[in-house]
Amino acid sequence: MSLRPLAAAFLVLGGLALSGCGWFGGSREAQRLVCPGSYVAPDADKLAVFRPNSDAKLDNVLYGVRLASISSRCERADKGLTVLSKVEFQLVANDGNVRNGSFVYFVSLVDAQQNILTKQAYNMPFEFDPRHRNLTLHEDFAEHLPLLNVSTGGNYAVVVGLQLTPDQLEFNRAGSHPPSLSVPPKQAIPPNEKPLPPRP
């Protein structure tokens, strides 16, 4: 995923301003590498898929998806740093006739004020084993931050969530849960972007 030109310029300028070092703040090798945080968006950590033409109620859930965890590390890269993240999704079929499908998740880069700098949505296909109603999926992705000072990486964060319809979002906020368990979220990002094709 590449940063849009304006967002990239903002990050570079932000790296200068936040570092307090100016253009001659020391060699890049001498800068301490600080990784951005990684978070699951609140109210976007669960997804319930309902039967067609049914109300958004627990009894009508076909299957549920849970964004179970996200872990990240970072490394120095040309003109900044690269954040390497891994997410885990857990799926539960509430209806034995569910065999396959897909869901959408989004990845955002935010600054310390929770301004969204970039955001992309991705389609995640899945297929249940006929003998099981549970499924765990993992996804890896990388984000490049073009910072002049890599010690300012902590001023940014990677936020991941499941893209929801208004009914699904209201279902989560009302305290109803799909068949999967809840994950305590940390930061809010509105899931409203058009999904991209599955990753190769």
Stockholm file with secondary structure:
# STOCKHOLM 1.0

chainA/1-200         MSLRPLAAAFLVLGGLALSGCGWFGGSREAQRLVCPGSYVAPDADKLAVFRPNSDAKLDNVLYGVRLASISSRCERADKGLTVLSKVEFQLVANDGNVRNGSFVYFVSLVDAQQNILTKQAYNMPFEFDPRHRNLTLHEDFAEHLPLLNVSTGGNYAVVVGLQLTPDQLEFNRAGSHPPSLSVPPKQAIPPNEKPLPPRP
#=GR chainA/1-200 SS CCCCHHHHHHHHHHHHHHHTCGGGSCCGGGSCCCCCEEEECTTCSEEEEECTTCCSCGGGEEEEEEEEEEEEEEEEETTEEEEEEEEEEEEEESSTTCCEEEEEEEEEEEETTCCEEEEEEEEEEEECCTTCSEEEEEEEEEEEECCSCGGGGGGEEEEEEECCCHHHHHHHHTTCCCSSCCCCCCCCCCCCSCEECCCC
#=GC SS_cons         CCCCHHHHHHHHHHHHHHHTCGGGSCCGGGSCCCCCEEEECTTCSEEEEECTTCCSCGGGEEEEEEEEEEEEEEEEETTEEEEEEEEEEEEEESSTTCCEEEEEEEEEEEETTCCEEEEEEEEEEEECCTTCSEEEEEEEEEEEECCSCGGGGGGEEEEEEECCCHHHHHHHHTTCCCSSCCCCCCCCCCCCSCEECCCC
//
